[in-house]
Amino acid sequence: EVREFYVKWTTESMILERTRVAKDELTQEEERPKIPYWLEPFIGLIILLNAVSIGLSQDLYEDSMVWPTIECVFSAFFLFELIIKVYCLGPVEHFFGPGMIWSWFDFCIVAIAVLDV
């Protein structure tokens, strides 16, 4: 038990010395910002508007260059949402936390949308 403590203490001391980091800095957890409260309703509205634009694009001016531009804007919004969530939760928590199935689904949809643009 004493030997184990000494090995741990020595290793920790060497790491702190080489990295020039104070010991109390290692014990602090990184504080991440919370997901903004307005993000979910805003993205819900964007999804609704995207659905409306898809419907309209099938009926109005099918060959117009407006629709690909609108699709790029919507894809940018969805990518922005994904970046905010990964930043706020952290990649591990976002992709492997409690809502991981929805997170991976969202990631796949956004990846397909971005690659399609």
MOPAC internal coordinates of N, CA, C and O (Angstrom, degrees):
PM7 1SCF
backbone

  N    0.0000 0     0.00 0     0.00 0    0    0    0
  C    1.4495 1     0.00 0     0.00 0    1    0    0
  C    1.5310 1   110.18 1     0.00 0    2    1    0
  O    1.2310 1   119.97 1   136.95 1    3    2    1
  N    1.3102 1   117.66 1   -43.05 1    3    2    1
  C    1.4634 1   121.67 1   178.69 1    5    3    2
  C    1.5267 1   109.71 1   -66.85 1    6    5    3
  O    1.2310 1   121.17 1   138.31 1    7    6    5
  N    1.3263 1   115.38 1   -41.69 1    7    6    5
  C    1.4626 1   119.94 1  -179.72 1    9    7    6
  C    1.5370 1   109.82 1   -63.66 1   10    9    7
  O    1.2310 1   120.49 1   137.58 1   11   10    9
  N    1.3096 1   116.68 1   -42.42 1   11   10    9
  C    1.4590 1   121.79 1   179.67 1   13   11   10
  C    1.5349 1   110.34 1   -61.09 1   14   13   11
  O    1.2310 1   120.76 1   136.84 1   15   14   13
  N    1.3343 1   116.16 1   -43.16 1   15   14   13
  C    1.4564 1   121.09 1   178.07 1   17   15   14
  C    1.5292 1   110.64 1   -62.78 1   18   17   15
  O    1.2310 1   120.51 1   136.06 1   19   18   17
  N    1.3163 1   116.64 1   -43.94 1   19   18   17
  C    1.4676 1   121.43 1  -178.86 1   21   19   18
  C    1.5272 1   110.90 1   -63.58 1   22   21   19
  O    1.2310 1   120.20 1   137.31 1   23   22   21
  N    1.3163 1   117.23 1   -42.69 1   23   22   21
  C    1.4646 1   121.07 1   179.62 1   25   23   22
  C    1.5264 1   109.85 1   -63.81 1   26   25   23
  O    1.2310 1   120.68 1   135.39 1   27   26   25
  N    1.3158 1   116.31 1   -44.61 1   27   26   25
  C    1.4597 1   120.66 1   179.13 1   29   27   26
  C    1.5295 1   110.28 1   -62.41 1   30   29   27
  O    1.2310 1   120.36 1   134.37 1   31   30   29
  N    1.3377 1   116.93 1   -45.63 1   31   30   29
  C    1.4615 1   121.62 1  -179.01 1   33   31   30
  C    1.5256 1   111.08 1   -63.23 1   34   33   31
  O    1.2310 1   120.18 1   137.20 1   35   34   33
  N    1.3211 1   117.26 1   -42.80 1   35   34   33
  C    1.4642 1   121.91 1   180.00 1   37   35   34
  C    1.5281 1   110.68 1   -64.94 1   38   37   35
  O    1.2310 1   120.76 1   134.14 1   39   38   37
  N    1.2937 1   116.15 1   -45.86 1   39   38   37
  C    1.4591 1   120.52 1   179.70 1   41   39   38
  C    1.5227 1   110.50 1   -61.79 1   42   41   39
  O    1.2310 1   121.19 1   133.24 1   43   42   41
  N    1.3124 1   115.34 1   -46.76 1   43   42   41
  C    1.4571 1   120.32 1   179.32 1   45   43   42
  C    1.5246 1   111.15 1   -60.74 1   46   45   43
  O    1.2310 1   120.44 1   137.65 1   47   46   45
  N    1.3255 1   116.76 1   -42.35 1   47   46   45
  C    1.4695 1   121.06 1   179.46 1   49   47   46
  C    1.5186 1   111.19 1   -63.10 1   50   49   47
  O    1.2310 1   120.37 1   138.47 1   51   50   49
  N    1.3263 1   116.90 1   -41.53 1   51   50   49
  C    1.4621 1   120.73 1   179.53 1   53   51   50
  C    1.5255 1   111.19 1   -64.45 1   54   53   51
  O    1.2310 1   120.82 1   137.65 1   55   54   53
  N    1.3160 1   116.04 1   -42.35 1   55   54   53
  C    1.4682 1   119.99 1   179.97 1   57   55   54
  C    1.5228 1   110.32 1   -64.28 1   58   57   55
  O    1.2310 1   120.65 1   135.47 1   59   58   57
  N    1.3266 1   116.37 1   -44.53 1   59   58   57
  C    1.4589 1   120.28 1   179.64 1   61   59   58
  C    1.5247 1   111.31 1   -63.01 1   62   61   59
  O    1.2310 1   120.76 1   140.08 1   63   62   61
  N    1.3156 1   116.15 1   -39.92 1   63   62   61
  C    1.4625 1   120.50 1  -179.46 1   65   63   62
  C    1.5275 1   110.71 1   -66.54 1   66   65   63
  O    1.2310 1   120.22 1   135.27 1   67   66   65
  N    1.3168 1   117.19 1   -44.73 1   67   66   65
  C    1.4644 1   121.10 1  -176.78 1   69   67   66
  C    1.5382 1   112.22 1   -71.24 1   70   69   67
  O    1.2310 1   120.32 1   144.01 1   71   70   69
  N    1.3144 1   116.99 1   -35.99 1   71   70   69
  C    1.4630 1   119.86 1  -178.06 1   73   71   70
  C    1.5190 1   113.18 1   -89.28 1   74   73   71
  O    1.2310 1   120.96 1   169.76 1   75   74   73
  N    1.3426 1   115.78 1   -10.24 1   75   74   73
  C    1.4664 1   121.92 1  -179.43 1   77   75   74
  C    1.5332 1   111.30 1    57.74 1   78   77   75
  O    1.2310 1   121.47 1  -134.87 1   79   78   77
  N    1.3154 1   114.78 1    45.13 1   79   78   77
  C    1.4556 1   122.26 1   179.15 1   81   79   78
  C    1.5212 1   108.09 1  -115.75 1   82   81   79
  O    1.2310 1   121.03 1   -41.38 1   83   82   81
  N    1.3214 1   115.63 1   138.62 1   83   82   81
  C    1.4639 1   119.66 1   177.15 1   85   83   82
  C    1.5257 1   109.57 1   -75.46 1   86   85   83
  O    1.2310 1   120.66 1   -31.52 1   87   86   85
  N    1.3256 1   116.34 1   148.48 1   87   86   85
  C    1.4621 1   120.85 1  -176.62 1   89   87   86
  C    1.5248 1   112.02 1   -61.51 1   90   89   87
  O    1.2310 1   119.94 1   142.01 1   91   90   89
  N    1.3257 1   117.72 1   -37.99 1   91   90   89
  C    1.4616 1   119.61 1  -179.29 1   93   91   90
  C    1.5260 1   112.07 1   -67.84 1   94   93   91
  O    1.2310 1   119.80 1   156.60 1   95   94   93
  N    1.3408 1   117.99 1   -23.40 1   95   94   93
  C    1.4567 1   120.65 1   176.53 1   97   95   94
  C    1.5239 1   111.35 1   -69.78 1   98   97   95
  O    1.2310 1   120.33 1   149.37 1   99   98   97
  N    1.3229 1   116.97 1   -30.63 1   99   98   97
  C    1.4666 1   120.24 1   179.95 1  101   99   98
  C    1.5160 1   112.29 1   -72.15 1  102  101   99
  O    1.2310 1   120.38 1   149.72 1  103  102  101
  N    1.3168 1   116.88 1   -30.28 1  103  102  101
  C    1.4597 1   119.78 1  -176.36 1  105  103  102
  C    1.5195 1   112.70 1   -84.05 1  106  105  103
  O    1.2310 1   120.00 1   167.27 1  107  106  105
  N    1.3212 1   117.60 1   -12.73 1  107  106  105
  C    1.4564 1   120.48 1   179.45 1  109  107  106
  C    1.5210 1   109.79 1   -78.11 1  110  109  107
  O    1.2310 1   121.54 1   -45.07 1  111  110  109
  N    1.3233 1   114.65 1   134.93 1  111  110  109
  C    1.4524 1   118.60 1   174.74 1  113  111  110
  C    1.5138 1   108.96 1   -85.00 1  114  113  111
  O    1.2310 1   121.41 1   -35.90 1  115  114  113
  N    1.3117 1   114.91 1   144.10 1  115  114  113
  C    1.4537 1   119.75 1   179.37 1  117  115  114
  C    1.5249 1   108.79 1   -71.09 1  118  117  115
  O    1.2310 1   121.26 1   -52.95 1  119  118  117
  N    1.3223 1   115.20 1   127.05 1  119  118  117
  C    1.4548 1   119.29 1   178.38 1  121  119  118
  C    1.5203 1   108.77 1   -88.82 1  122  121  119
  O    1.2310 1   121.39 1   -55.68 1  123  122  121
  N    1.3054 1   114.95 1   124.32 1  123  122  121
  C    1.4582 1   120.17 1   179.13 1  125  123  122
  C    1.5251 1   108.66 1  -104.46 1  126  125  123
  O    1.2310 1   120.78 1   -33.40 1  127  126  125
  N    1.3123 1   116.11 1   146.60 1  127  126  125
  C    1.4616 1   118.03 1   176.02 1  129  127  126
  C    1.5265 1   110.14 1   -68.12 1  130  129  127
  O    1.2310 1   120.72 1   -26.36 1  131  130  129
  N    1.3148 1   116.23 1   153.64 1  131  130  129
  C    1.4641 1   120.53 1   178.15 1  133  131  130
  C    1.5204 1   109.42 1   -81.41 1  134  133  131
  O    1.2310 1   121.53 1   -23.89 1  135  134  133
  N    1.3243 1   114.68 1   156.11 1  135  134  133
  C    1.4608 1   119.62 1   175.96 1  137  135  134
  C    1.5260 1   107.39 1   -65.09 1  138  137  135
  O    1.2310 1   119.93 1   -50.64 1  139  138  137
  N    1.3334 1   117.74 1   129.36 1  139  138  137
  C    1.4669 1   119.89 1  -178.87 1  141  139  138
  C    1.5382 1   111.29 1   -57.47 1  142  141  139
  O    1.2310 1   120.91 1   -40.24 1  143  142  141
  N    1.3291 1   115.87 1   139.76 1  143  142  141
  C    1.4645 1   120.95 1  -176.82 1  145  143  142
  C    1.5246 1   112.09 1   -63.94 1  146  145  143
  O    1.2310 1   119.74 1   154.86 1  147  146  145
  N    1.3125 1   118.11 1   -25.14 1  147  146  145
  C    1.4549 1   122.41 1  -176.62 1  149  147  146
  C    1.5280 1   112.98 1   -84.86 1  150  149  147
  O    1.2310 1   119.92 1   170.66 1  151  150  149
  N    1.3266 1   117.77 1    -9.34 1  151  150  149
  C    1.4680 1   120.63 1  -172.48 1  153  151  150
  C    1.5325 1   112.41 1   -65.29 1  154  153  151
  O    1.2310 1   119.95 1   131.59 1  155  154  153
  N    1.3253 1   117.70 1   -48.41 1  155  154  153
  C    1.4699 1   119.91 1  -176.97 1  157  155  154
  C    1.5348 1   112.80 1   -62.59 1  158  157  155
  O    1.2310 1   118.91 1   131.06 1  159  158  157
  N    1.3590 1   119.68 1   -48.94 1  159  158  157
  C    1.4702 1   118.21 1   177.51 1  161  159  158
  C    1.5276 1   112.62 1   -63.05 1  162  161  159
  O    1.2310 1   120.77 1   143.32 1  163  162  161
  N    1.3337 1   116.13 1   -36.68 1  163  162  161
  C    1.4573 1   119.97 1   179.62 1  165  163  162
  C    1.5313 1   110.86 1   -63.72 1  166  165  163
  O    1.2310 1   120.52 1   134.25 1  167  166  165
  N    1.3222 1   116.60 1   -45.75 1  167  166  165
  C    1.4667 1   120.00 1   179.75 1  169  167  166
  C    1.5260 1   110.58 1   -67.67 1  170  169  167
  O    1.2310 1   120.20 1   145.76 1  171  170  169
  N    1.3351 1   117.23 1   -34.24 1  171  170  169
  C    1.4727 1   119.84 1   174.18 1  173  171  170
  C    1.5182 1   111.59 1   -59.45 1  174  173  171
  O    1.2310 1   120.79 1   137.58 1  175  174  173
  N    1.3319 1   116.10 1   -42.42 1  175  174  173
  C    1.4622 1   120.83 1   176.77 1  177  175  174
  C    1.5247 1   110.80 1   -64.74 1  178  177  175
  O    1.2310 1   120.23 1   138.94 1  179  178  177
  N    1.3167 1   117.17 1   -41.06 1  179  178  177
  C    1.4715 1   121.10 1   178.75 1  181  179  178
  C    1.5306 1   110.41 1   -63.35 1  182  181  179
  O    1.2310 1   120.26 1   139.79 1  183  182  181
  N    1.3313 1   117.10 1   -40.21 1  183  182  181
  C    1.4718 1   120.33 1   177.66 1  185  183  182
  C    1.5216 1   110.23 1   -62.63 1  186  185  183
  O    1.2310 1   120.43 1   136.35 1  187  186  185
  N    1.3256 1   116.78 1   -43.65 1  187  186  185
  C    1.4650 1   120.93 1   178.56 1  189  187  186
  C    1.5249 1   110.63 1   -61.81 1  190  189  187
  O    1.2310 1   120.18 1   133.49 1  191  190  189
  N    1.3248 1   117.25 1   -46.51 1  191  190  189
  C    1.4650 1   120.28 1   178.91 1  193  191  190
  C    1.5311 1   111.53 1   -64.44 1  194  193  191
  O    1.2310 1   120.17 1   144.84 1  195  194  193
  N    1.3120 1   117.27 1   -35.16 1  195  194  193
  C    1.4614 1   121.13 1   176.99 1  197  195  194
  C    1.5233 1   110.55 1   -63.84 1  198  197  195
  O    1.2310 1   120.66 1   137.11 1  199  198  197
  N    1.3337 1   116.34 1   -42.89 1  199  198  197
  C    1.4661 1   120.15 1   178.39 1  201  199  198
  C    1.5301 1   110.83 1   -62.66 1  202  201  199
  O    1.2310 1   120.49 1   138.47 1  203  202  201
  N    1.3261 1   116.68 1   -41.53 1  203  202  201
  C    1.4645 1   120.64 1   178.22 1  205  203  202
  C    1.5266 1   110.09 1   -63.53 1  206  205  203
  O    1.2310 1   120.18 1   136.68 1  207  206  205
  N    1.3237 1   117.26 1   -43.32 1  207  206  205
  C    1.4675 1   119.64 1  -179.54 1  209  207  206
  C    1.5268 1   111.62 1   -65.69 1  210  209  207
  O    1.2310 1   120.26 1   144.68 1  211  210  209
  N    1.3220 1   117.11 1   -35.32 1  211  210  209
  C    1.4753 1   119.64 1   177.01 1  213  211  210
  C    1.5208 1   109.62 1   -64.64 1  214  213  211
  O    1.2310 1   120.66 1   136.40 1  215  214  213
  N    1.3268 1   116.35 1   -43.60 1  215  214  213
  C    1.4663 1   119.87 1   177.80 1  217  215  214
  C    1.5190 1   112.25 1   -62.65 1  218  217  215
  O    1.2310 1   120.57 1   135.61 1  219  218  217
  N    1.3243 1   116.52 1   -44.39 1  219  218  217
  C    1.4644 1   119.94 1   179.97 1  221  219  218
  C    1.5192 1   111.79 1   -67.20 1  222  221  219
  O    1.2310 1   120.15 1   145.82 1  223  222  221
  N    1.3108 1   117.32 1   -34.18 1  223  222  221
  C    1.4657 1   119.90 1  -178.11 1  225  223  222
  C    1.5241 1   111.94 1   -66.06 1  226  225  223
  O    1.2310 1   120.14 1   158.40 1  227  226  225
  N    1.3158 1   117.34 1   -21.60 1  227  226  225
  C    1.4623 1   120.29 1   178.87 1  229  227  226
  C    1.5277 1   111.71 1   -81.12 1  230  229  227
  O    1.2310 1   120.75 1   158.63 1  231  230  229
  N    1.3438 1   116.18 1   -21.37 1  231  230  229
  C    1.4594 1   119.99 1  -176.59 1  233  231  230
  C    1.5229 1   113.90 1  -106.76 1  234  233  231
  O    1.2310 1   120.35 1   144.32 1  235  234  233
  N    1.3217 1   116.94 1   -35.68 1  235  234  233
  C    1.4582 1   120.69 1  -172.88 1  237  235  234
  C    1.5230 1   111.72 1  -110.34 1  238  237  235
  O    1.2310 1   120.92 1   -55.43 1  239  238  237
  N    1.2994 1   115.84 1   124.57 1  239  238  237
  C    1.4726 1   121.68 1   172.23 1  241  239  238
  C    1.5327 1   112.20 1    47.05 1  242  241  239
  O    1.2310 1   121.02 1  -120.30 1  243  242  241
  N    1.3146 1   115.65 1    59.70 1  243  242  241
  C    1.4712 1   120.43 1  -175.04 1  245  243  242
  C    1.5323 1   113.17 1   -55.17 1  246  245  243
  O    1.2310 1   120.04 1   146.32 1  247  246  245
  N    1.3157 1   117.53 1   -33.68 1  247  246  245
  C    1.4647 1   120.59 1  -175.45 1  249  247  246
  C    1.5329 1   113.15 1   -92.21 1  250  249  247
  O    1.2310 1   120.17 1  -174.52 1  251  250  249
  N    1.3089 1   117.29 1     5.48 1  251  250  249
  C    1.4571 1   121.22 1  -177.75 1  253  251  250
  C    1.5279 1   110.96 1   -70.49 1  254  253  251
  O    1.2310 1   120.60 1   -31.92 1  255  254  253
  N    1.3371 1   116.46 1   148.08 1  255  254  253
  C    1.4615 1   121.72 1   177.72 1  257  255  254
  C    1.5323 1   112.01 1   -80.13 1  258  257  255
  O    1.2310 1   120.76 1   176.65 1  259  258  257
  N    1.3239 1   116.15 1    -3.35 1  259  258  257
  C    1.4606 1   120.39 1   179.27 1  261  259  258
  C    1.5296 1   110.23 1   -66.12 1  262  261  259
  O    1.2310 1   119.72 1   139.78 1  263  262  261
  N    1.3069 1   118.14 1   -40.22 1  263  262  261
  C    1.4728 1   121.62 1  -174.30 1  265  263  262
  C    1.5279 1   113.09 1   -65.57 1  266  265  263
  O    1.2310 1   119.03 1   135.46 1  267  266  265
  N    1.3429 1   119.46 1   -44.54 1  267  266  265
  C    1.4743 1   118.06 1   175.26 1  269  267  266
  C    1.5338 1   112.65 1   -62.30 1  270  269  267
  O    1.2310 1   120.62 1   145.44 1  271  270  269
  N    1.3233 1   116.43 1   -34.56 1  271  270  269
  C    1.4671 1   119.86 1   177.74 1  273  271  270
  C    1.5214 1   110.28 1   -66.04 1  274  273  271
  O    1.2310 1   120.47 1   135.39 1  275  274  273
  N    1.3238 1   116.70 1   -44.61 1  275  274  273
  C    1.4674 1   120.86 1   178.23 1  277  275  274
  C    1.5270 1   109.91 1   -62.81 1  278  277  275
  O    1.2310 1   120.20 1   140.46 1  279  278  277
  N    1.3225 1   117.22 1   -39.54 1  279  278  277
  C    1.4688 1   121.01 1   178.21 1  281  279  278
  C    1.5321 1   110.86 1   -62.57 1  282  281  279
  O    1.2310 1   120.09 1   141.45 1  283  282  281
  N    1.3244 1   117.42 1   -38.55 1  283  282  281
  C    1.4737 1   121.18 1   176.73 1  285  283  282
  C    1.5243 1   110.93 1   -63.31 1  286  285  283
  O    1.2310 1   120.54 1   139.49 1  287  286  285
  N    1.3239 1   116.57 1   -40.51 1  287  286  285
  C    1.4654 1   120.77 1  -179.89 1  289  287  286
  C    1.5253 1   110.19 1   -64.83 1  290  289  287
  O    1.2310 1   120.37 1   134.81 1  291  290  289
  N    1.3305 1   116.89 1   -45.19 1  291  290  289
  C    1.4618 1   119.91 1   178.89 1  293  291  290
  C    1.5291 1   111.05 1   -63.72 1  294  293  291
  O    1.2310 1   120.22 1   138.56 1  295  294  293
  N    1.3227 1   117.18 1   -41.44 1  295  294  293
  C    1.4643 1   120.51 1   178.18 1  297  295  294
  C    1.5256 1   110.74 1   -61.65 1  298  297  295
  O    1.2310 1   120.42 1   141.94 1  299  298  297
  N    1.3273 1   116.79 1   -38.06 1  299  298  297
  C    1.4652 1   120.64 1   177.95 1  301  299  298
  C    1.5338 1   110.71 1   -64.23 1  302  301  299
  O    1.2310 1   120.24 1   138.98 1  303  302  301
  N    1.3415 1   117.15 1   -41.02 1  303  302  301
  C    1.4639 1   120.33 1   177.31 1  305  303  302
  C    1.5250 1   111.13 1   -61.36 1  306  305  303
  O    1.2310 1   120.45 1   135.60 1  307  306  305
  N    1.3229 1   116.74 1   -44.40 1  307  306  305
  C    1.4622 1   120.26 1  -178.17 1  309  307  306
  C    1.5372 1   110.87 1   -67.82 1  310  309  307
  O    1.2310 1   120.34 1   142.31 1  311  310  309
  N    1.3152 1   116.96 1   -37.69 1  311  310  309
  C    1.4595 1   120.59 1   176.04 1  313  311  310
  C    1.5270 1   110.40 1   -65.08 1  314  313  311
  O    1.2310 1   120.57 1   138.74 1  315  314  313
  N    1.3182 1   116.51 1   -41.26 1  315  314  313
  C    1.4596 1   122.29 1   177.21 1  317  315  314
  C    1.5342 1   110.51 1   -59.68 1  318  317  315
  O    1.2310 1   120.48 1   136.70 1  319  318  317
  N    1.3255 1   116.70 1   -43.30 1  319  318  317
  C    1.4733 1   120.78 1   177.83 1  321  319  318
  C    1.5269 1   110.87 1   -60.59 1  322  321  319
  O    1.2310 1   120.58 1   134.12 1  323  322  321
  N    1.3194 1   116.50 1   -45.88 1  323  322  321
  C    1.4591 1   121.01 1  -179.46 1  325  323  322
  C    1.5329 1   110.92 1   -62.06 1  326  325  323
  O    1.2310 1   120.44 1   136.79 1  327  326  325
  N    1.3122 1   116.76 1   -43.21 1  327  326  325
  C    1.4698 1   120.80 1   179.62 1  329  327  326
  C    1.5278 1   110.52 1   -62.91 1  330  329  327
  O    1.2310 1   120.06 1   137.41 1  331  330  329
  N    1.3256 1   117.49 1   -42.59 1  331  330  329
  C    1.4707 1   120.57 1   179.47 1  333  331  330
  C    1.5204 1   110.22 1   -62.46 1  334  333  331
  O    1.2310 1   120.08 1   135.05 1  335  334  333
  N    1.3276 1   117.45 1   -44.95 1  335  334  333
  C    1.4668 1   119.90 1  -178.45 1  337  335  334
  C    1.5252 1   111.77 1   -65.18 1  338  337  335
  O    1.2310 1   120.21 1   137.35 1  339  338  337
  N    1.3124 1   117.21 1   -42.65 1  339  338  337
  C    1.4737 1   119.92 1   179.14 1  341  339  338
  C    1.5227 1   110.18 1   -65.84 1  342  341  339
  O    1.2310 1   120.10 1   141.18 1  343  342  341
  N    1.3209 1   117.42 1   -38.82 1  343  342  341
  C    1.4682 1   120.79 1   178.77 1  345  343  342
  C    1.5288 1   110.89 1   -65.57 1  346  345  343
  O    1.2310 1   120.32 1   135.47 1  347  346  345
  N    1.3165 1   117.00 1   -44.53 1  347  346  345
  C    1.4706 1   120.56 1  -176.12 1  349  347  346
  C    1.5316 1   112.12 1   -72.78 1  350  349  347
  O    1.2310 1   120.00 1   138.66 1  351  350  349
  N    1.3033 1   117.60 1   -41.34 1  351  350  349
  C    1.4666 1   120.44 1  -177.15 1  353  351  350
  C    1.5208 1   112.62 1   -90.01 1  354  353  351
  O    1.2310 1   120.25 1   155.18 1  355  354  353
  N    1.2997 1   117.13 1   -24.82 1  355  354  353
  C    1.4540 1   121.34 1  -171.90 1  357  355  354
  C    1.5233 1   108.34 1    90.20 1  358  357  355
  O    1.2310 1   119.93 1   -32.91 1  359  358  357
  N    1.3220 1   117.75 1   147.09 1  359  358  357
  C    1.4652 1   119.97 1  -175.77 1  361  359  358
  C    1.5242 1   113.91 1   -61.04 1  362  361  359
  O    1.2310 1   120.17 1   141.20 1  363  362  361
  N    1.3214 1   117.28 1   -38.80 1  363  362  361
  C    1.4686 1   119.75 1  -177.95 1  365  363  362
  C    1.5245 1   110.42 1   -67.31 1  366  365  363
  O    1.2310 1   120.42 1   132.05 1  367  366  365
  N    1.3265 1   116.80 1   -47.95 1  367  366  365
  C    1.4641 1   120.55 1  -179.54 1  369  367  366
  C    1.5203 1   111.10 1   -64.75 1  370  369  367
  O    1.2310 1   120.63 1   140.38 1  371  370  369
  N    1.3258 1   116.40 1   -39.62 1  371  370  369
  C    1.4676 1   119.93 1  -177.90 1  373  371  370
  C    1.5269 1   111.54 1   -66.83 1  374  373  371
  O    1.2310 1   120.53 1   131.50 1  375  374  373
  N    1.3354 1   116.59 1   -48.50 1  375  374  373
  C    1.4633 1   119.74 1  -173.42 1  377  375  374
  C    1.5235 1   114.10 1   -90.27 1  378  377  375
  O    1.2310 1   119.62 1   164.49 1  379  378  377
  N    1.3316 1   118.34 1   -15.51 1  379  378  377
  C    1.4620 1   120.11 1  -178.71 1  381  379  378
  C    1.5180 1   112.87 1  -128.98 1  382  381  379
  O    1.2310 1   120.16 1  -170.74 1  383  382  381
  N    1.3219 1   117.30 1     9.26 1  383  382  381
  C    1.4627 1   121.97 1   179.38 1  385  383  382
  C    1.5252 1   111.59 1   -83.55 1  386  385  383
  O    1.2310 1   120.71 1    16.40 1  387  386  385
  N    1.3236 1   116.26 1  -163.60 1  387  386  385
  C    1.4637 1   121.19 1  -176.20 1  389  387  386
  C    1.5301 1   114.73 1   -58.70 1  390  389  387
  O    1.2310 1   119.46 1   144.26 1  391  390  389
  N    1.3186 1   118.63 1   -35.74 1  391  390  389
  C    1.4630 1   120.41 1  -178.77 1  393  391  390
  C    1.5082 1   113.02 1  -100.24 1  394  393  391
  O    1.2310 1   120.60 1  -145.30 1  395  394  393
  N    1.3341 1   116.46 1    34.70 1  395  394  393
  C    1.4586 1   120.05 1  -171.65 1  397  395  394
  C    1.5302 1   113.69 1   -63.04 1  398  397  395
  O    1.2310 1   119.72 1   146.24 1  399  398  397
  N    1.3192 1   118.13 1   -33.76 1  399  398  397
  C    1.4757 1   119.68 1  -178.51 1  401  399  398
  C    1.5224 1   109.75 1   -64.23 1  402  401  399
  O    1.2310 1   120.29 1   134.21 1  403  402  401
  N    1.3486 1   117.05 1   -45.79 1  403  402  401
  C    1.4621 1   120.55 1   178.28 1  405  403  402
  C    1.5244 1   111.01 1   -67.30 1  406  405  403
  O    1.2310 1   120.51 1   144.79 1  407  406  405
  N    1.3092 1   116.63 1   -35.21 1  407  406  405
  C    1.4635 1   119.91 1   179.33 1  409  407  406
  C    1.5233 1   111.35 1   -64.60 1  410  409  407
  O    1.2310 1   120.63 1   136.37 1  411  410  409
  N    1.3323 1   116.41 1   -43.63 1  411  410  409
  C    1.4666 1   119.92 1   178.38 1  413  411  410
  C    1.5252 1   110.93 1   -68.40 1  414  413  411
  O    1.2310 1   120.24 1   141.70 1  415  414  413
  N    1.3403 1   117.15 1   -38.30 1  415  414  413
  C    1.4637 1   121.08 1   176.55 1  417  415  414
  C    1.5335 1   109.84 1   -60.48 1  418  417  415
  O    1.2310 1   121.03 1   131.68 1  419  418  417
  N    1.3257 1   115.63 1   -48.32 1  419  418  417
  C    1.4663 1   121.58 1   178.88 1  421  419  418
  C    1.5266 1   110.42 1   -59.73 1  422  421  419
  O    1.2310 1   120.44 1   135.93 1  423  422  421
  N    1.3280 1   116.76 1   -44.07 1  423  422  421
  C    1.4634 1   120.97 1   178.71 1  425  423  422
  C    1.5305 1   111.22 1   -59.92 1  426  425  423
  O    1.2310 1   120.31 1   134.76 1  427  426  425
  N    1.3266 1   117.01 1   -45.24 1  427  426  425
  C    1.4736 1   120.61 1  -179.37 1  429  427  426
  C    1.5268 1   111.37 1   -63.48 1  430  429  427
  O    1.2310 1   120.38 1   136.83 1  431  430  429
  N    1.3349 1   116.89 1   -43.17 1  431  430  429
  C    1.4681 1   120.34 1   179.66 1  433  431  430
  C    1.5368 1   110.36 1   -63.50 1  434  433  431
  O    1.2310 1   120.55 1   135.09 1  435  434  433
  N    1.3299 1   116.56 1   -44.91 1  435  434  433
  C    1.4650 1   120.27 1   179.96 1  437  435  434
  C    1.5323 1   110.11 1   -65.41 1  438  437  435
  O    1.2310 1   119.96 1   138.71 1  439  438  437
  N    1.3261 1   117.68 1   -41.29 1  439  438  437
  C    1.4659 1   120.77 1   179.20 1  441  439  438
  C    1.5312 1   110.84 1   -61.84 1  442  441  439
  O    1.2310 1   120.45 1   136.75 1  443  442  441
  N    1.3195 1   116.75 1   -43.25 1  443  442  441
  C    1.4694 1   120.25 1   178.37 1  445  443  442
  C    1.5198 1   110.39 1   -63.97 1  446  445  443
  O    1.2310 1   120.43 1   137.51 1  447  446  445
  N    1.3387 1   116.79 1   -42.49 1  447  446  445
  C    1.4710 1   120.27 1  -179.96 1  449  447  446
  C    1.5268 1   111.02 1   -63.58 1  450  449  447
  O    1.2310 1   120.45 1   136.68 1  451  450  449
  N    1.3147 1   116.74 1   -43.32 1  451  450  449
  C    1.4696 1   120.18 1  -179.09 1  453  451  450
  C    1.5309 1   110.71 1   -68.23 1  454  453  451
  O    1.2310 1   120.25 1   138.79 1  455  454  453
  N    1.3252 1   117.12 1   -41.21 1  455  454  453
  C    1.4677 1   119.71 1   178.61 1  457  455  454
  C    1.5288 1   111.63 1   -67.68 1  458  457  455
  O    1.2310 1   120.53 1   149.68 1  459  458  457
  N    1.3157 1   116.60 1   -30.32 1  459  458  457
  C    1.4655 1   121.14 1   179.64 1  461  459  458
  C    1.5246 1   111.30 1   -71.13 1  462  461  459
  O    1.2310 1   120.84 1   149.78 1  463  462  461
  N    1.3041 1   115.99 1   -30.22 1  463  462  461
  C    1.4685 1   120.28 1  -179.36 1  465  463  462
  C    1.5054 1   108.34 1   -76.10 1  466  465  463
  O    1.2310 1   120.10 1   180.00 1  467  466  465

